[in-house]
Amino acid sequence: MDSIEEAAISLRCSDYKVGWLCALPLEKAVAIASLDERHDPPFDLAADRNSYCFGRIGRHNIVITVLPAGKYGTNSAASVTTNLSNSFPSLRFGLMVGIGGGAPSATHDIRLGDVVVSKPGPGHPGVMQYDFGKIGHDKVLLTAVLNQPPIEVLTAISTMEAYEMVGETNISHLVEAIVAKNPNKFKSPGTKHDILYQADYPHAGADTCAACSRSSIKSRPERKSAEPVIHYGLVASGNSVIKDAKTRDRLAKEHGVLCYEMEAAGIMDILRCLVIRGICDYSDSHKNKSWQGYAAATAAAYAKNLLLLMGSSIHRRTTVPPGLARPDTVRINSSGLISPPTSPSDQSRGSPISGRGSTLIPPGSPPSDSPERSNLFSWPTQRRNHHPSQGVMGKDEILEAAKRGNEDQVRLFIDKRGDPNTVDEEFNVTLLHYMAQQGKTDTVQLLLKSGANPNTASKFSSNTPLIDAARNGHSDVVHCLLKLGADIKARGQFHRTALHMAADEGHFECVRLLLSFGADRWSLDEDDCSAVELAEEGGHLEIAKYMGKP
């Protein structure tokens, strides 16, 4: 990739505004090939379960991630997107870019290598989630309608459409630049290999269509240009691969579907996202992989063109190199709590997630203002009316102090009758979250005895202070929280309890404490894993053996 600048640039997590999501390594490869500039990982990035690449397209700083190998579908996509949103709280929107199966019709002459872009229409937001009892000819159950892309993205695709109508934009030069990186992998197989069979003609059964009847090929007019055509409309997403032409056509007729894929439905309610799919097959039994490289390249080229068109909407940040960073810079940590930057320049930028609202709450989580999220118990505070003494720190100041682990400031705040339930409303993170996360046992106890709610769930991860403490191995804090009313059954990130987190991270003493207070070792997380299984998978065999006792 010699045309990409290889300068060692390292920004903050908060400088990345666009998330680029891929399902396959091939799709990640073309995403990387699309970058104008490569970046080193952010110097404040804490490890999570995702793998990332970083760079810039035009004036946009991009973070690219891919699903784990062999893990496809909406659940895996939701897990990856949740991690992405937690680690990069300033993301404005996401792009789900990759390959998909087309649904050609009389209305939409979709060919291999074309691009389908999700666009809201009458009765749908651009992506439809479907589910199958069985893949076949009989029944498709529509289960959900999802969030639409943000307005700034919809405005950009309207402009793209207008330019396309007057012939003033194309993506061929961008496709060519990507193909040049690896012609053997990304070049077009050629239109003579773009074959659409009649819907009632099944595949003959070999690895290729060499044995399929030529008489069953559907006749289509030759195009005047090899330029990929862009189609805007409904993308259907679910956990099953469509490999049946009759099912493909029925869904297309009933709902106006243009493309089928397997990930977008798991993303849209976490990070508002535009879906961009290069067409690599026709969602029938004749599926093969020969068009995947080129289709991935055309989708990436469209995504890049869109971002270049949006050049003025997101400005590149100037950040302090790691060696010059302030010692009190707040870092995003492994517990999943969001800690915005604290330098004066960062504070002057305003809200780090402007325009995203509550769309990042993981699927299945209660709304942020519901009793189930903000107050799992009706917590009886000892100080129902707080009248701060003169000179007490303001809310923003005390939250920043708590993020830095400054116990003295937090204790002084409480001594001056500050509210122990002071919360960062943008992230629904409390003083107790920060103190529990950092193992500040004495201050945790003070906050609880002053009326702090131990069961507030943070907005993005849904973690309570108990879950954060268990994940970070702070057994004294875990004990204190359990004695003073923390809900041992509360569920956070990945629908995991505190016991799941402690077992997964290998914190034996936390596991022992939680079990002694009645934690359920066989309770299942969103991946149907118990705490015992997580300990085994993580290589924490002593913990697994201990928990496996009857």
N, C-alpha and C positions, 0 to 999 in steps of 0.2 A: 504494500500500500504506500508506494513512495510519493504519491501526490498529496498525502495527508501530512500536515505539519506534525512533527513528533516532539514539539517543545514540551518540556516538563512543567506543565501548568497544573497547579493544585488549588481548587476552589473550596468553598464551604458547601456543605449539603444544601444550605438555604439558597445557594446561587443557581441551583438546577430547577428549572421551571417546567420542563417537558419530560414526561416519562414515555419511553419507547419500549413497548412490550412485545416479545416474540415467543412463539411456542416451540420453535425448532432451532437447532444450531445453524442451519442454513439461513434462516431468517435473521438471526443475530449477525451472521457474517455479512450479509448485504447491508444491514444497518450500520455496521462499523465501516464498511466501504463507502457509505454515504456521507460520513463525517468530513467536514472541512478541516477539523483540528482535533487531535486526541488530547485528553487530559489524564493526569495521574488521578488516583482516587482522592476524594476530598480528605483534608487532613483532620476533619472532625467526624469521619464516618466510623460508626461502631459496627461490629460484625452482626449480620443477620443471616438468614438462611438462603438469601439470594446471591446470585453472581452478577456483578455489574461491570459495564464499560462506560466510559465518560468521554464527552467531547462537545463540539459545537457545530451547528449548522446555521450559517448566516449569523444572526445576533442571538440565537437561542442556545443556551447550555442544555445538553441532552444527557439523560441517564438511561442507559439501555440495559434491559434485563431479559432473561429467558427462563422458561419453565424447566424444572429438573428433567434430566433425560428419562424418557419413557413415561413421564407423568403428564397426561393430556386431560383436557376437559375443564369444565367450569370450576370444579372444586380446587384443582391445582392452580388454576389461574387466579382464583380469589385469594388463595393463600399467598401467592407471589405478590399480588397487587397490594395486599394488606401490609406486607413487609416493606414494599416500595414506598407506600404512603407514610408509614411510620418513620422510616429512615430519611425521607425527603419531604418534610412538611410543607415546603413552599411550592410544590408542584401545582401548576395552574390547570393542567389537563394531561391526558394520556393519549397515545396513539398505539392501537393494537394493529401491528403491521405484519403481514405474512401472506401465506397462500390459502386458497379456499376452493371449494367446488362450485362451478357455475350452474345456473338454471336458465339456459337459453329459452327464448319464447318468441312468438311472432312480434311482440312488443319490444323485446330487448334481445338484439342479435349479439349475444355474448359469445366471444371467441376465447380460445386459450391465449394467455398473455395479456388479456384485457384486465382492467382494474375495476373492482366494485367498492364503492365508498358508502358507508352507512349514512343515510340522510332521513330525518324525520318526514313523515307523510301523514295523510289522514288516518288516524287511529293507531299510529305507531311512532316510536321515537327513533327509528333507524335500526334498532336491533330487537329481535323477537326471540324469547327463550322458548324452546319446545322440549318435549320429553317423549320418549317412546316406551310403551308397555312392551312392544316387540317391534322390531324393524320388519316391515312387510308392506302389504298393500291395503291394510284395513283402517288403522286408526293412528292419528297423531293428536296428542293432547297439548294444547297451548297452556302453559303453566304460569307465565309471567310476562309482563311488559315492563321494560327497564328505563332507566334515566336516559335522557338524550344528551348529546354533546353540549358543551358550554356555548354560549352565544358567540363569543369571539371566534370559535372554530366554525360555527355555522355561517357566520358572516364571510369568513375566508373562503369556504367552499362555494358560496354563492358567487363570489368574485371570480373564482377559478372557472366555474361554469360559464360565466359571461365571457371571459377571455377565450375559452374553448369554442364558444359559438361563433366568434368572429375570427377564429384561426390565429389568435395572437399568443397562444401558449401551447407548448407540447412538452412531453417528457422524454423524447427520444434521446436528446443529448445527455440527459442525466442517466438514462438506462445504459447508454453506451459507455459512460464513465465507470459505471458499476461493473458491467460485463468485462471491461478491460482489465479489471483486477484479477479475474480468473475466468477466461473465456470458456474453458472446458466445462466449467461448472454452471456458468450463468447465461451462456448464449442461447438464443432461440433455436429450437429444433427445426423451425421453418414451417410455413403454412401447409405444406403437403402432409405434415404429420399432425395437423389439427383436424381430427376426424370425429364427427358426431354421428352416433348410430341412432336408428329409430328406437323410440322408448320401449317398444315391445320386443326388441331383439337383445337377448342376454349375451354376455361374453362367452366365447367358446371354451374358455377354461385354461389356457396356457398363460405364461408370464407376459406375453405380448398379444397384440390383436392380429398377428399374422394369419391365424386360422379363422378369423371372423369373416363373415360373408361381406364382400364388397357391395353386393346388391342391397344390403341393409343400411348403407351409409346415407344419411340425410343430406339432400342437395341444398347447398347454400350459395348465394352469389359471391363471387370473388371480390375482395375489398380492393380499393384503388391504392391504399396506403398500408404500409406495415406498422404504422404508428399505433400503439395500443389505444383502444377506445376506453374512455372513463364512463362508468355507469353509476348513477346515484340512486339509492333506494334502500330497500329492506334487506338486512342480513339476518339469517336465521342461525341461531346458536344453540347447541345442546351437547350432551355427553356421548352421543352415538354418531358414528360416521354414516352419512347417507351414501349408499352404494346401490341404489335402486332407482332407475329412471322414472318409473311410474310414481313412486313416492315423491321424488323430486318435482315432477310436473304437477302433482296434485297440490302439494304445499305451495308451489309457485302460483297456481291458479287461485287457490283459496285466500292466500295472504299477500300475494305480490312479491314473493321472495325472489331475490336475484342471486343470492350466494349462500352457501352453507359452510359453517366452520364450528369449532368446538370450544372456544375460550371466552368470547366476548361477554356472554351472559354472566360469567363469574366476575367480571371487572366493573361493569357499568354502575353498579350501586355502591362501589367503593371509591373509584376514581372516574369522574366523568370523562368519557373517552370517545374518540373517533375510530371506527374500524375501517381499515384499508386492506383489501384482499386482492392479490393477484390470482387470476384464475388458472389453475394447473390441471383441472380435469372437469368432467361434466357430472359429477356426483352420481355416476352409474357404475355398473359392474365392469366397465371397460377401463376403470381407473388405472393409471400407471404413473411413474415418477419422472418421466422424461421432461415434462414441462415445469417441474418444481423450481429449478434454479432461475429460469427466466421469469417465471411468474413472481417469485420473491423479489427479483430485481425491479420489475415494473411497479410493484407495490411500494417498495422503498423509494423509488424515483418520484412517485406521486407525493409521498409523505415529505420528501425533501423540498419539492416544488411548493407545496402548501406552506411549509415553514418559511421558505424564502419570501413568499408573498406576504407573510405575517411579520416581516422583518422589523417593523417599528413597534410591535406590541410588547416585546420583552427585551429589556436592555441587559447587556452583559455587566456583571458586577466586578468591581475591583476589590480584591480581598487581600488580607495580610498573609504573607507566607508563613508556614508553620514555625519557622525559627523566630519570627517577630511577633507571633500571636501573644495577646495578653494572657497572663497566667490564669485569669479568672474567666477565660472564654468557656462558655457552657457547651458541652459536647453531647451529642445524642448517644444514649447508652443502650446496653444490651437488654435492658428491661422493657424497652418499647415505649418509654415516656418521651415526649417531645420537648426538647429544650431549645427554644429559639436563641439566636445569637444575642450577646449582651453588649457588644461594643456600641459606642455612640452612633457610628455610621449605620449599624444594623437597626438600631432603634429608630433612626430617622426614616427608615424605609416603609414604616407602617406595617400593616398586617402581613405576615408571611404567607398566608393562604387566602388572600383576598379573592373572592369570587367562587370559593369552593363550598362554603356553607357546611351542611351536615352530610354531604354525599360521601364522605370517607368513612362513615360508620360501617363496620363490617356487616355482611348479610346476617340477618337473624338477631342482631343486637337491638335492644329496645331503643326508642328515641332518646336523645340526650336529656330531654326535659321530663322523661317519664319517671315515676317512682322507682321502677325496677332498675334504672341506671343510676340515678343521682342519689337514691337513698334506699338501699335494699331493705333496711329496717327503718322504721320511723324512729330515728336515733334521738334519744332524749338528752339534749345538751344541758350541761349544768349552767351555761351562760346563754340564756335565750336572748337577752338584750345586751348588746355590746356597745358601750359608749367609750370609745378610745380616749385615753388621757392625752393631754396636749403633748405634741412632739412625737407621737407614734408614727412609724413609717407608713407610707402609702401602700396600696395594694401591689402596684407594679414593683415597687422597691423591695417589699418583703418577699414576693415570689422570686425575684431575681436572687435575693440573698439565700433563699431556700434551695434554689437550683445549684448554687455554689457550695452548698453544704455548710453554710454559716449558722451554726447552732446558737451562738451568742445573740445574733440579731433576731432569730426566731424566738428565743426565750424572752428577750427584752420586749419584743412585740406582744407576746402573750401577757407578760407582767404588766404591760401598760393597757391591758384590756382590749388588745386587738382581737379580731374575730378568728378563732381557731379553724373555722371552715372557709377561710379565704381561698378562693379558687381562681385559677387562670381560666376564664370563661371560654377562651378560644379552644382550649384543649381539655377542659374539664379535669384539670390536674390540681390537686390541693397541696397545701403545706405538708400534710401527712404523707402524701405520695412521695414527695422529694426526700423527706427525712427517713421514711421506711426504706426507700430505694437505696439510700446511702449508709444504712446501718446505724443511724443515730438513735440508739435505744432510749436514752434519757429524755430526749426531746420528743420522741414518739409518745412516751408515757405522759409527758406534760401536756401535749396536744390532746391526747385522748381524755385525760382527766379534766381538761378545760372544755370539753364538749365536741371535739373533732369527730366527724362521722368516719368510722373505719371502713365503710362499705361503698364509698363513692367510686364509680367506675370511670376511668379516663376515656376520652372520646374515641380515640383511634384504636387502641388495643383492647379496650374494655377491662383492663387490669385494675384491680383494687390494690390498696397498699399492701395487703397480705400477699397477694400474688407476686407483686414486685419484690417484696422482701424475700420470699421463698425462692424466687428465680435467682436472686443475687446471693443466696446463701447466708442471710443474716438471721441466724437461729434465735438470738436474743430478741430481736424485733418481732419475729414470728410468734414467739412465746408471749410477748407483751400484748400483741394484737389479739391473739386468741383469748387471752384472759379478760380482755376488755371489750369483747363484743364483735370481733371480726367474723364474718360469715365464711366458714370453712368450705362451703359448697359453692361459693361464688365462682363464676367462670369468666375468663378473660380471653386473651389472644389464642387463636386456634381452638376456642371453646374448651380451654384447659383450666383446671383448678390449680390451687397452690401446690397440691401434691404432684400433679403432672409436671409442673415447672421444676420443682425441687428434684424430682426423680430424673427428669431429662437432663438437668445440669449437673447431677451427681453430688448433691448436697445432703449427705447422710443424716446429719443432726436435724436438719429441717424436716426430712422425711420422717425420722423417728418421732419428732414432736407432733407433726400433723397426724400421724397414725394414732398417737396416744390421745389426741383430742377427737378421734372418731372419723378421720378422713377416709373416704371410700377408695381403696386401692384398685378396684375393678371398674370404676367409672370411666366412660369412654370419651375421648376428645373428638374433634370434627373428622379425624382420619380413622375413627374407630379403634384408637389405641388406648390401652389402660396405662396407668403410671408404671406398673410392673413391666409392661412391654417397652415403654420408652426407656426405662433404665437398662433393659437388656440390649436394646438397639444402640444405646449410647455407650455401651461397654462398661457400665457401672454394675458389674455382676454382684458385688457385695450387697448393694442396695436391692437389686432384683431378688437375690436370695432371701434377704431380710423381709421384704414385702411379700414374698411368696409363701411365708409361713401362714398356716391356718389361724 
